[in-house]
Structures are given as C-alpha cells and as structure tokens.
Amino acid sequence: MSESFSGTREIIFDKAIEIISSVGFENMSMKALADAVGIRTASIYNHFVCKQEILDSIYDYFCDHMYDNRLPIEQAKRVIETGSREDIFRAITFDFRSSDEKKFKRMVLSAKILMMRIFNDKRANQIFYEFHCHNPVRYIKELLEHGVSIGRIESFDIDSYADSLLGMIFYRGIKAFASPDYIIGEISRETDIEKMLTDIIPFR
C-alpha cells in the first residue's frame, strides 16, 4: 500500500476491501462504509475523492504486491544454474502468501474482488490477465529457456509446460477467490499435481 495510507485512510481501505469482497462494489454504500469505520459519511471524502478511487486503490495495491514473493529474474536464474529440480520448481512458481497477516488478507480479498469484476470492469480484466496469466508465463518461460541454454535442463516443450503450470495456478486461484479460507487455511504446496509437475522438468 502507498505510504500515504495510514490512520483513518488505511482503516477505510481495509473496511472497503471487506465489504466489497462480500457484497460487491456496486452494492457498497459510502454510508455503510462509514458506519463500519465509525466515522461520518462526509469524512470519507477527506481521504478518498470518490467511491471509484477506493476501488482503484484496491487494484493498485494488488498490482504493487502481486510479485512480492517472487524472486527477481536474475536471482531466479542463479537458482536454475545451481539448484535441484525442486529448487527450480519453487523458483518458477510463487504465490502471494505472506507472514504479514494483514497484507495477506488484503491480497486475498483484493484478488477476490478482481474475480468478481473480471467480466464487467475493463481494468479488472486487464489486471487479471496480465498479472495472473501473461506475466507469469513470460517469467516461467524465460527461466526454463535459460536452464536449457546452459545445459541444466534438457530441451523440452516449454510452452506446453508453462501452460500446464499456469492452468494449475489458475485453478488454485479460482478456488481461493471463491473461498478465501481455502488459501488461508487449507491449501498445501505439496500437492500431487505439484509433485507431478516438478518431476516433469527434464533436469540434468
């Protein structure tokens, strides 16, 4: 979140995420938001110009923090150069789980809001496909192609592998967005499908 988010503005932001993820953006009234925060409705406008600005701030937060847990590309390439097959798989996959409970909750609920609005909000649609689909595939392919180029990974169908990996991530994301408790309390990174996808990498 921007450094300008603090005090009452931050409380408004967090309450808005909770309400919007529950009832939807159109169904959230500024009065209901103000009541949840414990301030007068007019006071919200001292922190956000309008309701749309709150939604834009949620989108911005998601974009700013989506890749916080992903290794920078050059660091990930070093893992490709020296790590085990499991290390490589962990380098090319990531999620936004965080030990910071507040940040993690914001990311999960922000992602749910994106999914709720993906078919009626152009910006939500663009963010989802760029941040959750296109960018991860580019990242995965660059790392695996680097592994092949230096001889650590045998040549194989990287495009199909990246698509399969993305499909797994997409499926997990859909379940998480539909039920935030899924990713918060039940999901395990050591699933059968992940083990299979790890083993598929033709590691040398």
VENQUIJO-V383241 format. One record per residue. NEAR is the number of other ideal C-beta (glycine too) atoms within 8 Angstrom. Layout:
[[NEAR] [NEAR]]
This chain:
[[8] [7] [5] [5] [9] [6] [5] [9] [11] [10] [9] [14] [14] [10] [11] [12] [13] [10] [12] [14] [10] [6] [6] [8] [10] [4] [6] [13] [6] [9] [7] [9] [15] [12] [7] [9] [11] [4] [8] [5] [8] [6] [10] [13] [8] [5] [8] [11] [4] [7] [9] [6] [9] [13] [11] [9] [12] [14] [13] [9] [13] [14] [9] [8] [11] [10] [8] [7] [8] [8] [8] [6] [9] [6] [8] [14] [10] [8] [13] [16] [9] [5] [9] [6] [9] [8] [9] [16] [12] [8] [12] [11] [10] [7] [8] [12] [6] [10] [4] [6] [7] [7] [9] [13] [9] [13] [14] [13] [12] [13] [13] [13] [15] [14] [12] [11] [10] [10] [5] [4] [8] [5] [8] [12] [10] [8] [12] [12] [9] [9] [11] [11] [11] [7] [10] [10] [11] [8] [12] [14] [11] [9] [15] [15] [9] [10] [12] [13] [6] [8] [6] [9] [14] [7] [5] [8] [5] [10] [7] [7] [14] [12] [9] [9] [12] [12] [8] [11] [12] [10] [8] [11] [11] [9] [10] [14] [11] [8] [6] [11] [7] [11] [13] [9] [6] [7] [8] [5] [5] [5] [7] [5] [7] [12] [9] [8] [13] [10] [7] [7] [12] [8] [9] [6]]
